Amino acid sequence: MGMEPSFHLDPGVLDHAFNPCGHMASKQTVLYWSRIPLPQGTCRYDPVCPFCYQLLATERPFVRLIFQDNCFDDDTIRFSNEA
């Protein structure tokens, strides 16, 4: 999880992650940084993770995280035993 406050654009929920490094940020932050090319060497500009400066994937520079809660509550166990 990237903790540098100057890289976060909003105090939103950290529900997205940069691909492939996995640093978490809000949707607005990952959209912004995935569109900003930064210098790579002397002649290339590519989008990178602002937290670790790793090159982002070209096709999917970020992914949406889906957090599940109550995966094993009583109803889930009951339904799986009935099948």
MODELLER restraints for C-alpha pairs under 7 A, 6 or more apart:
rsr = mdl.restraints
at = mdl.atoms
rsr.add(forms.Gaussian(group=physical.xy_distance, feature=features.Distance(at['CA:1:A'], at['CA:23:A']), mean=4.62, stdev=0.5))
rsr.add(forms.Gaussian(group=physical.xy_distance, feature=features.Distance(at['CA:1:A'], at['CA:24:A']), mean=4.69, stdev=0.5))
rsr.add(forms.Gaussian(group=physical.xy_distance, feature=features.Distance(at['CA:2:A'], at['CA:23:A']), mean=5.41, stdev=0.5))
rsr.add(forms.Gaussian(group=physical.xy_distance, feature=features.Distance(at['CA:2:A'], at['CA:24:A']), mean=6.01, stdev=0.5))
rsr.add(forms.Gaussian(group=physical.xy_distance, feature=features.Distance(at['CA:2:A'], at['CA:25:A']), mean=6.98, stdev=0.5))
rsr.add(forms.Gaussian(group=physical.xy_distance, feature=features.Distance(at['CA:2:A'], at['CA:51:A']), mean=5.79, stdev=0.5))
rsr.add(forms.Gaussian(group=physical.xy_distance, feature=features.Distance(at['CA:7:A'], at['CA:50:A']), mean=6.65, stdev=0.5))
rsr.add(forms.Gaussian(group=physical.xy_distance, feature=features.Distance(at['CA:8:A'], at['CA:29:A']), mean=5.76, stdev=0.5))
rsr.add(forms.Gaussian(group=physical.xy_distance, feature=features.Distance(at['CA:9:A'], at['CA:28:A']), mean=6.75, stdev=0.5))
rsr.add(forms.Gaussian(group=physical.xy_distance, feature=features.Distance(at['CA:9:A'], at['CA:29:A']), mean=5.33, stdev=0.5))
rsr.add(forms.Gaussian(group=physical.xy_distance, feature=features.Distance(at['CA:12:A'], at['CA:26:A']), mean=5.46, stdev=0.5))
rsr.add(forms.Gaussian(group=physical.xy_distance, feature=features.Distance(at['CA:13:A'], at['CA:26:A']), mean=5.49, stdev=0.5))
rsr.add(forms.Gaussian(group=physical.xy_distance, feature=features.Distance(at['CA:14:A'], at['CA:24:A']), mean=5.73, stdev=0.5))
rsr.add(forms.Gaussian(group=physical.xy_distance, feature=features.Distance(at['CA:14:A'], at['CA:25:A']), mean=4.51, stdev=0.5))
rsr.add(forms.Gaussian(group=physical.xy_distance, feature=features.Distance(at['CA:14:A'], at['CA:26:A']), mean=4.50, stdev=0.5))
rsr.add(forms.Gaussian(group=physical.xy_distance, feature=features.Distance(at['CA:15:A'], at['CA:24:A']), mean=6.96, stdev=0.5))
rsr.add(forms.Gaussian(group=physical.xy_distance, feature=features.Distance(at['CA:15:A'], at['CA:25:A']), mean=6.47, stdev=0.5))
rsr.add(forms.Gaussian(group=physical.xy_distance, feature=features.Distance(at['CA:15:A'], at['CA:26:A']), mean=5.68, stdev=0.5))
rsr.add(forms.Gaussian(group=physical.xy_distance, feature=features.Distance(at['CA:15:A'], at['CA:27:A']), mean=6.85, stdev=0.5))
rsr.add(forms.Gaussian(group=physical.xy_distance, feature=features.Distance(at['CA:15:A'], at['CA:64:A']), mean=6.07, stdev=0.5))
rsr.add(forms.Gaussian(group=physical.xy_distance, feature=features.Distance(at['CA:15:A'], at['CA:65:A']), mean=5.10, stdev=0.5))
rsr.add(forms.Gaussian(group=physical.xy_distance, feature=features.Distance(at['CA:16:A'], at['CA:24:A']), mean=5.67, stdev=0.5))
rsr.add(forms.Gaussian(group=physical.xy_distance, feature=features.Distance(at['CA:16:A'], at['CA:25:A']), mean=5.51, stdev=0.5))
rsr.add(forms.Gaussian(group=physical.xy_distance, feature=features.Distance(at['CA:16:A'], at['CA:26:A']), mean=5.72, stdev=0.5))
rsr.add(forms.Gaussian(group=physical.xy_distance, feature=features.Distance(at['CA:16:A'], at['CA:27:A']), mean=5.83, stdev=0.5))
rsr.add(forms.Gaussian(group=physical.xy_distance, feature=features.Distance(at['CA:16:A'], at['CA:62:A']), mean=6.76, stdev=0.5))
rsr.add(forms.Gaussian(group=physical.xy_distance, feature=features.Distance(at['CA:16:A'], at['CA:63:A']), mean=5.57, stdev=0.5))
rsr.add(forms.Gaussian(group=physical.xy_distance, feature=features.Distance(at['CA:16:A'], at['CA:64:A']), mean=4.35, stdev=0.5))
rsr.add(forms.Gaussian(group=physical.xy_distance, feature=features.Distance(at['CA:16:A'], at['CA:65:A']), mean=5.16, stdev=0.5))
rsr.add(forms.Gaussian(group=physical.xy_distance, feature=features.Distance(at['CA:17:A'], at['CA:23:A']), mean=5.29, stdev=0.5))
rsr.add(forms.Gaussian(group=physical.xy_distance, feature=features.Distance(at['CA:17:A'], at['CA:24:A']), mean=4.24, stdev=0.5))
rsr.add(forms.Gaussian(group=physical.xy_distance, feature=features.Distance(at['CA:17:A'], at['CA:25:A']), mean=5.95, stdev=0.5))
rsr.add(forms.Gaussian(group=physical.xy_distance, feature=features.Distance(at['CA:17:A'], at['CA:62:A']), mean=5.47, stdev=0.5))
rsr.add(forms.Gaussian(group=physical.xy_distance, feature=features.Distance(at['CA:17:A'], at['CA:63:A']), mean=5.40, stdev=0.5))
rsr.add(forms.Gaussian(group=physical.xy_distance, feature=features.Distance(at['CA:17:A'], at['CA:64:A']), mean=6.47, stdev=0.5))
rsr.add(forms.Gaussian(group=physical.xy_distance, feature=features.Distance(at['CA:17:A'], at['CA:65:A']), mean=6.86, stdev=0.5))
rsr.add(forms.Gaussian(group=physical.xy_distance, feature=features.Distance(at['CA:18:A'], at['CA:24:A']), mean=6.57, stdev=0.5))
rsr.add(forms.Gaussian(group=physical.xy_distance, feature=features.Distance(at['CA:18:A'], at['CA:30:A']), mean=6.73, stdev=0.5))
rsr.add(forms.Gaussian(group=physical.xy_distance, feature=features.Distance(at['CA:18:A'], at['CA:49:A']), mean=6.55, stdev=0.5))
rsr.add(forms.Gaussian(group=physical.xy_distance, feature=features.Distance(at['CA:18:A'], at['CA:61:A']), mean=6.06, stdev=0.5))
rsr.add(forms.Gaussian(group=physical.xy_distance, feature=features.Distance(at['CA:18:A'], at['CA:62:A']), mean=4.27, stdev=0.5))
rsr.add(forms.Gaussian(group=physical.xy_distance, feature=features.Distance(at['CA:18:A'], at['CA:63:A']), mean=6.47, stdev=0.5))
rsr.add(forms.Gaussian(group=physical.xy_distance, feature=features.Distance(at['CA:19:A'], at['CA:56:A']), mean=5.75, stdev=0.5))
rsr.add(forms.Gaussian(group=physical.xy_distance, feature=features.Distance(at['CA:19:A'], at['CA:57:A']), mean=5.90, stdev=0.5))
rsr.add(forms.Gaussian(group=physical.xy_distance, feature=features.Distance(at['CA:19:A'], at['CA:60:A']), mean=6.87, stdev=0.5))
rsr.add(forms.Gaussian(group=physical.xy_distance, feature=features.Distance(at['CA:19:A'], at['CA:61:A']), mean=5.11, stdev=0.5))
rsr.add(forms.Gaussian(group=physical.xy_distance, feature=features.Distance(at['CA:19:A'], at['CA:62:A']), mean=4.77, stdev=0.5))
rsr.add(forms.Gaussian(group=physical.xy_distance, feature=features.Distance(at['CA:19:A'], at['CA:63:A']), mean=6.56, stdev=0.5))
rsr.add(forms.Gaussian(group=physical.xy_distance, feature=features.Distance(at['CA:20:A'], at['CA:56:A']), mean=6.38, stdev=0.5))
rsr.add(forms.Gaussian(group=physical.xy_distance, feature=features.Distance(at['CA:20:A'], at['CA:57:A']), mean=6.52, stdev=0.5))
rsr.add(forms.Gaussian(group=physical.xy_distance, feature=features.Distance(at['CA:21:A'], at['CA:54:A']), mean=6.95, stdev=0.5))
rsr.add(forms.Gaussian(group=physical.xy_distance, feature=features.Distance(at['CA:30:A'], at['CA:62:A']), mean=6.61, stdev=0.5))
rsr.add(forms.Gaussian(group=physical.xy_distance, feature=features.Distance(at['CA:33:A'], at['CA:47:A']), mean=6.87, stdev=0.5))
rsr.add(forms.Gaussian(group=physical.xy_distance, feature=features.Distance(at['CA:33:A'], at['CA:50:A']), mean=6.97, stdev=0.5))
rsr.add(forms.Gaussian(group=physical.xy_distance, feature=features.Distance(at['CA:34:A'], at['CA:47:A']), mean=5.42, stdev=0.5))
rsr.add(forms.Gaussian(group=physical.xy_distance, feature=features.Distance(at['CA:34:A'], at['CA:48:A']), mean=6.86, stdev=0.5))
rsr.add(forms.Gaussian(group=physical.xy_distance, feature=features.Distance(at['CA:34:A'], at['CA:61:A']), mean=6.11, stdev=0.5))
rsr.add(forms.Gaussian(group=physical.xy_distance, feature=features.Distance(at['CA:35:A'], at['CA:47:A']), mean=6.27, stdev=0.5))
rsr.add(forms.Gaussian(group=physical.xy_distance, feature=features.Distance(at['CA:36:A'], at['CA:47:A']), mean=5.50, stdev=0.5))
rsr.add(forms.Gaussian(group=physical.xy_distance, feature=features.Distance(at['CA:37:A'], at['CA:45:A']), mean=5.06, stdev=0.5))
rsr.add(forms.Gaussian(group=physical.xy_distance, feature=features.Distance(at['CA:37:A'], at['CA:46:A']), mean=4.32, stdev=0.5))
rsr.add(forms.Gaussian(group=physical.xy_distance, feature=features.Distance(at['CA:37:A'], at['CA:47:A']), mean=4.22, stdev=0.5))
rsr.add(forms.Gaussian(group=physical.xy_distance, feature=features.Distance(at['CA:38:A'], at['CA:45:A']), mean=5.02, stdev=0.5))
rsr.add(forms.Gaussian(group=physical.xy_distance, feature=features.Distance(at['CA:38:A'], at['CA:46:A']), mean=5.41, stdev=0.5))
rsr.add(forms.Gaussian(group=physical.xy_distance, feature=features.Distance(at['CA:38:A'], at['CA:47:A']), mean=5.88, stdev=0.5))
rsr.add(forms.Gaussian(group=physical.xy_distance, feature=features.Distance(at['CA:38:A'], at['CA:48:A']), mean=6.84, stdev=0.5))
rsr.add(forms.Gaussian(group=physical.xy_distance, feature=features.Distance(at['CA:39:A'], at['CA:45:A']), mean=4.43, stdev=0.5))
rsr.add(forms.Gaussian(group=physical.xy_distance, feature=features.Distance(at['CA:39:A'], at['CA:46:A']), mean=6.59, stdev=0.5))
rsr.add(forms.Gaussian(group=physical.xy_distance, feature=features.Distance(at['CA:40:A'], at['CA:46:A']), mean=6.64, stdev=0.5))
rsr.add(forms.Gaussian(group=physical.xy_distance, feature=features.Distance(at['CA:46:A'], at['CA:55:A']), mean=6.96, stdev=0.5))
rsr.add(forms.Gaussian(group=physical.xy_distance, feature=features.Distance(at['CA:47:A'], at['CA:55:A']), mean=6.27, stdev=0.5))
rsr.add(forms.Gaussian(group=physical.xy_distance, feature=features.Distance(at['CA:47:A'], at['CA:56:A']), mean=5.96, stdev=0.5))
rsr.add(forms.Gaussian(group=physical.xy_distance, feature=features.Distance(at['CA:48:A'], at['CA:54:A']), mean=5.29, stdev=0.5))
rsr.add(forms.Gaussian(group=physical.xy_distance, feature=features.Distance(at['CA:48:A'], at['CA:55:A']), mean=4.41, stdev=0.5))
rsr.add(forms.Gaussian(group=physical.xy_distance, feature=features.Distance(at['CA:48:A'], at['CA:56:A']), mean=5.12, stdev=0.5))
rsr.add(forms.Gaussian(group=physical.xy_distance, feature=features.Distance(at['CA:49:A'], at['CA:55:A']), mean=6.56, stdev=0.5))
rsr.add(forms.Gaussian(group=physical.xy_distance, feature=features.Distance(at['CA:49:A'], at['CA:56:A']), mean=6.43, stdev=0.5))
